[in-house]
């Protein structure tokens, strides 16, 4: 109707009250960052299998909507959004983590919706003090988005450096600058992750109370992936290929 132009946002003028102007500017920046075109259901249609995972994401979306409504009435909800992704490699954990980042950004929970993916080698240094800096830098780089730590169970192996990474991760997650501004997802095999949580810094265990289990693909899922890739690349499969 408007030739593809976006409607103009109302201009916010200084009020003379510094705190009020800062709050107004922060609100404007948050509104500008929200992607109104993100559609979780449409994005989930592109993901093969993972019916239970998809339902969990929809539940999180609905819970966030309720949380925002409660905040409008002055009811604070202190629950964190940090998550555990448990499953084997190749089951879609990174793909879903990216959708979580985009979803939370579209809901106004996260400002940028970026996904920063790291592993042990990105967090563990070779000498005293280096690990703390690497871990701190990783969390800071994800500000406004999601920090996805793959193979996170390797941070539970009892070395001084692993403990240093755990301690710094907790310290950064509780910093005012990151509190409710960054979501951390720990991902890895189910059993090693559970073992790591039973032995790690108690501050980590207390902040990751919810988890999403990623099942292995079955034959039908694999077939759907092959057919989808062939259609995308213009390859026609013979009828007897399925057999």
C-alpha positions as CSV (number, residue, x, y, z in Angstrom):
1,X,0.0,0.0,0.0
2,X,2.9,2.4,0.7
3,X,5.1,1.3,-2.3
4,X,7.2,-1.0,-0.1
5,X,8.1,1.8,2.2
6,X,8.1,1.1,6.0
7,X,5.9,3.4,8.1
8,X,7.8,6.2,9.7
9,X,8.6,5.7,13.4
10,X,7.5,8.6,15.7
11,X,10.4,11.0,16.4
12,X,11.5,11.0,20.1
13,X,12.6,14.5,21.2
14,X,14.8,15.2,24.2
15,X,12.8,15.9,27.3
16,X,15.5,17.6,29.3
17,X,15.5,14.7,31.8
18,X,18.8,12.8,31.2
19,X,17.6,9.5,32.6
20,X,14.3,9.7,30.7
21,X,16.1,10.5,27.5
22,X,18.5,7.5,28.0
23,X,15.5,5.2,28.7
24,X,13.8,6.5,25.6
25,X,16.8,6.0,23.4
26,X,17.3,2.4,24.7
27,X,13.7,1.6,24.0
28,X,14.0,3.1,20.4
29,X,17.1,1.0,19.8
30,X,15.4,-2.1,21.0
31,X,12.4,-1.5,18.7
32,X,14.6,-0.8,15.7
33,X,16.4,-4.1,16.2
34,X,13.2,-6.3,16.3
35,X,12.6,-8.2,13.1
36,X,8.8,-8.2,12.6
37,X,9.1,-10.5,9.6
38,X,10.5,-13.5,11.5
39,X,8.0,-16.4,11.5
40,X,9.0,-19.3,13.8
41,X,6.4,-21.7,12.3
42,X,7.6,-21.0,8.8
43,X,11.2,-21.5,9.8
44,X,10.4,-24.8,11.6
45,X,8.8,-26.1,8.4
46,X,12.3,-26.1,6.8
47,X,13.7,-28.2,9.6
48,X,13.5,-32.0,9.0
49,X,12.1,-34.1,11.8
50,X,12.6,-33.0,15.4
51,X,8.8,-32.8,16.2
52,X,9.4,-32.7,20.0
53,X,12.1,-30.0,19.6
54,X,9.8,-27.9,17.4
55,X,7.0,-28.2,20.0
56,X,9.5,-27.1,22.7
57,X,10.4,-24.0,20.7
58,X,6.8,-23.1,20.3
59,X,6.3,-23.5,24.1
60,X,9.2,-21.2,24.7
61,X,7.7,-18.6,22.4
62,X,4.4,-18.8,24.2
63,X,6.0,-18.6,27.6
64,X,8.0,-15.5,26.5
65,X,4.8,-13.8,25.3
66,X,3.2,-14.5,28.7
67,X,6.3,-13.2,30.5
68,X,6.1,-10.0,28.6
69,X,2.5,-9.5,29.5
70,X,3.2,-10.1,33.1
71,X,5.9,-7.5,33.0
72,X,3.4,-5.0,31.6
73,X,1.5,-5.5,34.9
74,X,4.6,-5.1,37.0
75,X,5.1,-8.8,37.7
76,X,8.8,-9.6,37.4
77,X,9.9,-13.0,36.0
78,X,13.5,-13.8,37.1
79,X,13.8,-17.1,35.2
80,X,16.8,-17.3,32.8
81,X,16.6,-18.3,29.2
82,X,19.9,-20.4,29.3
83,X,19.5,-23.9,27.8
84,X,21.0,-27.3,27.4
85,X,21.0,-29.0,24.0
86,X,21.5,-32.7,24.5
87,X,22.2,-35.1,21.6
88,X,24.6,-36.5,19.1
89,X,26.5,-34.5,16.4
90,X,24.5,-33.8,13.3
91,X,21.1,-33.7,14.9
92,X,20.4,-30.1,14.3
93,X,21.5,-28.4,17.5
94,X,23.3,-25.5,15.8
95,X,20.4,-24.9,13.4
96,X,17.9,-24.8,16.3
97,X,20.2,-22.5,18.3
98,X,20.2,-20.1,15.4
99,X,16.4,-20.2,15.4
100,X,16.3,-19.6,19.2
101,X,18.5,-16.5,18.7
102,X,16.2,-15.2,15.9
103,X,13.1,-16.0,17.8
104,X,14.2,-14.2,21.0
105,X,15.3,-11.2,19.0
106,X,12.0,-11.0,17.2
107,X,10.2,-11.2,20.6
108,X,12.3,-8.3,21.9
109,X,14.2,-10.4,24.5
110,X,17.5,-10.1,22.7
111,X,18.7,-7.0,20.8
112,X,20.8,-8.5,18.0
113,X,19.8,-12.1,17.7
114,X,23.4,-13.1,16.7
115,X,24.7,-16.6,17.2
116,X,28.3,-17.0,18.4
117,X,29.5,-20.6,18.3
118,X,32.5,-21.7,20.3
119,X,34.2,-24.9,21.5
120,X,36.7,-25.7,24.2
121,X,39.7,-24.5,22.1
122,X,38.1,-21.1,21.9
123,X,37.8,-20.8,25.7
124,X,40.7,-22.7,27.2
125,X,44.2,-21.1,27.2
126,X,47.6,-22.4,27.7
127,X,48.7,-20.4,30.7
128,X,47.2,-18.9,33.9
129,X,44.9,-16.0,33.2
130,X,44.5,-16.7,29.4
131,X,41.4,-18.9,29.9
132,X,39.6,-16.2,31.9
133,X,40.2,-13.6,29.2
134,X,39.2,-16.0,26.3
135,X,36.0,-17.0,28.1
136,X,35.2,-13.4,29.0
137,X,35.8,-12.2,25.4
138,X,33.5,-15.0,24.1
139,X,30.6,-14.0,26.3
140,X,31.1,-10.3,25.5
141,X,31.1,-11.1,21.8
142,X,27.6,-12.6,22.1
143,X,26.1,-9.6,23.9
144,X,22.5,-9.2,22.7
145,X,22.5,-12.7,21.2
146,X,23.2,-16.4,21.9
147,X,26.5,-17.9,22.9
148,X,26.5,-21.5,21.7
149,X,29.1,-23.7,23.4
150,X,29.4,-27.0,21.5
151,X,30.9,-30.0,23.1
152,X,30.5,-28.2,26.4
153,X,31.1,-31.4,28.4
154,X,34.8,-30.9,27.7
155,X,34.8,-27.9,30.1
156,X,34.1,-30.4,32.9
157,X,37.3,-32.3,32.6
158,X,39.1,-31.7,35.9
159,X,41.9,-29.3,34.9
160,X,42.7,-26.0,36.5
161,X,42.0,-24.3,33.1
162,X,38.6,-26.0,32.8
163,X,37.6,-24.8,36.2
164,X,38.8,-21.3,35.4
165,X,36.6,-21.3,32.3
166,X,33.6,-22.4,34.3
167,X,34.2,-19.8,37.0
168,X,34.6,-17.0,34.4
169,X,31.5,-18.2,32.5
170,X,29.4,-17.9,35.7
171,X,31.0,-14.5,36.5
172,X,30.2,-13.1,33.0
173,X,26.6,-14.5,33.0
174,X,25.8,-12.7,36.3
175,X,27.4,-9.4,35.2
176,X,24.7,-6.6,34.9
177,X,25.8,-6.0,31.3
178,X,25.0,-9.6,30.4
179,X,22.2,-10.4,32.7
180,X,19.0,-11.0,30.6
181,X,21.0,-9.6,27.6
182,X,22.8,-12.8,26.5
183,X,21.5,-16.4,26.3
184,X,24.1,-19.2,26.8
185,X,23.4,-22.6,25.3
186,X,25.5,-25.6,26.3
187,X,25.5,-28.5,23.8
188,X,26.8,-32.0,23.7
189,X,26.3,-35.7,24.1
190,X,23.6,-36.4,26.8
191,X,25.6,-38.6,29.2
192,X,28.8,-36.6,29.2
193,X,26.8,-33.4,29.6
194,X,25.0,-34.8,32.6
195,X,28.3,-35.9,34.1
196,X,29.8,-32.5,33.6
197,X,26.9,-30.7,35.3
198,X,27.1,-33.0,38.3
199,X,30.8,-32.1,38.8
200,X,31.0,-28.5,37.6
201,X,30.7,-25.1,39.3
202,X,27.3,-25.1,41.1
203,X,26.6,-21.7,39.5
204,X,26.4,-23.3,36.1
205,X,24.1,-26.1,37.2
206,X,21.7,-23.7,38.8
207,X,21.4,-21.5,35.6
208,X,20.7,-24.4,33.2
209,X,17.6,-26.0,34.5
210,X,15.9,-26.7,31.2
211,X,17.0,-28.8,28.4
212,X,16.0,-29.9,24.9
213,X,16.8,-33.5,23.8
214,X,17.7,-34.0,20.1
215,X,17.0,-37.5,18.8
216,X,18.9,-39.1,16.0
217,X,17.4,-39.0,12.6
218,X,15.4,-42.0,11.4
219,X,15.3,-43.4,7.9
220,X,12.3,-41.2,6.9
221,X,14.2,-38.1,8.0
222,X,17.3,-39.1,6.0
223,X,15.1,-39.7,3.0
224,X,13.5,-36.3,3.4
225,X,16.9,-34.6,3.5
226,X,18.1,-36.4,0.4
227,X,15.0,-35.5,-1.5
228,X,15.1,-31.9,-0.4
229,X,18.7,-31.5,-1.4
230,X,18.0,-33.1,-4.8
231,X,15.0,-30.8,-5.4
232,X,17.1,-27.8,-4.4
233,X,19.9,-28.8,-6.8
234,X,17.6,-29.8,-9.7
235,X,18.4,-33.5,-9.5
236,X,15.6,-35.9,-10.4
237,X,15.7,-39.1,-8.4
238,X,14.6,-42.4,-10.0
239,X,11.4,-43.9,-8.5
240,X,13.2,-47.0,-7.2
241,X,15.9,-44.9,-5.3
242,X,13.9,-45.2,-2.0
243,X,14.2,-49.0,-2.1
